[in-house]
Amino acid sequence: MSNDATLVQLQDLLQDLQSQLAFQDDTIAALNDALAAQQRDILLLRRQVELLKQRQDEQAGALDDLPGTDAASERPPHY
């Protein structure tokens, strides 16, 4: 095999590696963006769950304060 053929093969190999590296860089950037978006969504959902829990606790407390109501001992209507 001549030096010219080996040089061409090495150049082809280098181009393939550069192409793969560029593809991997794009993929990593896309995955990073997706992960950041998911983290924002998780934080938002966590906050919404906290607010719902707070609202539920407040409503349960308000129900307990009503005269003549004992939510723990009440039976559902189907009993």
C-alpha positions in Angstrom: 0.0 0.0 0.0 1.4 3.3 -0.9 1.9 6.3 1.3 -0.7 8.2 -0.7 -3.4 5.5 -0.1 -2.6 5.4 3.6 -2.8 9.2 3.8 -6.2 9.2 2.0 -7.5 6.5 4.4 -6.3 8.5 7.4 -8.0 11.6 6.1 -11.2 9.7 5.5 -11.0 8.3 9.0 -10.4 11.7 10.5 -13.4 13.1 8.6 -15.6 10.3 9.9 -14.4 10.9 13.5 -15.0 14.6 13.2 -18.5 13.9 11.9 -19.2 11.6 14.7 -17.9 14.1 17.2 -20.1 16.8 15.8 -23.1 14.5 16.0 -22.3 13.6 19.6 -21.9 17.3 20.5 -25.3 18.1 19.0 -26.9 15.1 20.8 -25.4 16.1 24.2 -26.6 19.7 23.7 -30.1 18.4 22.9 -30.1 16.1 25.9 -28.9 18.9 28.2 -31.7 21.1 27.0 -34.3 18.4 27.5 -32.9 17.7 31.0 -33.0 21.4 31.9 -36.7 21.6 30.7 -37.6 18.5 32.7 -36.0 19.9 35.8 -38.0 23.1 35.4 -41.2 21.1 35.0 -40.4 19.0 38.1 -39.8 22.1 40.2 -43.1 23.6 39.0 -45.0 20.4 39.6 -43.5 20.1 43.1 -44.6 23.6 43.9 -48.1 23.0 42.6 -48.3 19.8 44.8 -47.2 21.8 47.8 -49.9 24.4 47.2 -52.5 21.8 46.7 -51.5 20.1 50.0 -51.6 23.4 51.8 -55.1 24.2 50.4 -56.3 20.7 51.3 -55.0 21.1 54.9 -56.6 24.5 55.1 -60.0 23.1 53.9 -59.8 20.2 56.3 -59.1 22.6 59.2 -62.0 24.8 58.2 -64.3 21.7 58.0 -63.1 20.6 61.5 -64.0 24.0 62.8 -67.6 23.8 61.7 -70.0 22.9 64.6 -71.5 19.5 64.6 -69.1 18.0 62.0 -66.8 15.2 62.8 -65.3 14.2 59.5 -63.4 11.2 61.0 -66.6 9.5 62.3 -68.9 10.3 59.4 -69.9 7.4 57.2 -70.2 7.8 53.5 -73.8 7.7 52.2 -73.5 4.3 50.7 -73.2 2.6 54.1 
